[in-house]
């Protein structure tokens, strides 16, 4: 079974996705500047996804403190 939480927080996965998309943009005649912008957006999105999943895992590990405030 695939551990999606682990996959989605993997920097290697997001670098591979960014590299693949960048390559496609260049291959189909897109500008290098466009490829760099799209690649940067993918990596920024990956950082947000990793943070959200990581915080969710940390919160679920803490079991919550019951008062709605962060630790």
LINSULMO-V985041 format. One record per residue. RES is the residue in three letters. SS is DSSP state (h for helix, s for strand, l for the rest). PSI is psi as a letter, one per 20 degrees, with the letter a starting at -180 (none if undefined). OMEGA is omega in radians with two decimals (none if undefined). Layout:
# LINSULMO-V985041
<<RES/SS/PSI/OMEGA> <RES/SS/PSI/OMEGA>>
This chain:
# LINSULMO-V985041
<<UNK/l/q/-3.10> <UNK/l/p/3.07> <UNK/l/n/-3.04> <UNK/h/h/3.12> <UNK/h/g/3.14> <UNK/h/g/3.14> <UNK/h/g/-3.08> <UNK/h/i/3.08> <UNK/l/j/-3.12> <UNK/l/p/3.08> <UNK/h/h/3.13> <UNK/h/g/3.10> <UNK/h/g/-3.08> <UNK/h/h/3.04> <UNK/h/h/3.10> <UNK/h/g/3.12> <UNK/h/g/-3.14> <UNK/h/g/3.11> <UNK/h/g/3.13> <UNK/h/g/-3.13> <UNK/h/g/3.10> <UNK/h/g/3.09> <UNK/h/g/3.10> <UNK/h/g/3.14> <UNK/h/g/3.14> <UNK/h/g/-3.11> <UNK/h/h/-3.12> <UNK/l/j/2.99> <UNK/l/j/3.10> <UNK/l/q/3.13> <UNK/l/q/3.11> <UNK/h/h/3.11> <UNK/h/g/3.10> <UNK/h/g/3.13> <UNK/h/g/3.13> <UNK/h/h/3.12> <UNK/h/g/3.14> <UNK/h/g/3.12> <UNK/h/g/3.10> <UNK/h/h/3.11> <UNK/h/g/3.11> <UNK/h/g/-3.12> <UNK/h/h/3.08> <UNK/h/g/3.09> <UNK/h/h/3.12> <UNK/h/h/3.12> <UNK/h/g/3.12> <UNK/h/g/3.12> <UNK/h/g/3.14> <UNK/h/g/3.12> <UNK/h/g/-3.12> <UNK/h/g/3.14> <UNK/h/g/3.13> <UNK/h/g/3.11> <UNK/h/h/3.10> <UNK/h/g/3.11> <UNK/h/g/3.12> <UNK/h/g/3.13> <UNK/h/g/3.14> <UNK/h/h/3.10> <UNK/h/h/3.13> <UNK/h/h/3.14> <UNK/l/j/-3.13> <UNK/l/q/3.14> <UNK/l/i/3.01> <UNK/l/i/-3.10> <UNK/l/j/3.06> <UNK/l/j/3.12> <UNK/l/q/3.13> <UNK/l/q/3.10> <UNK/l/none/none>>
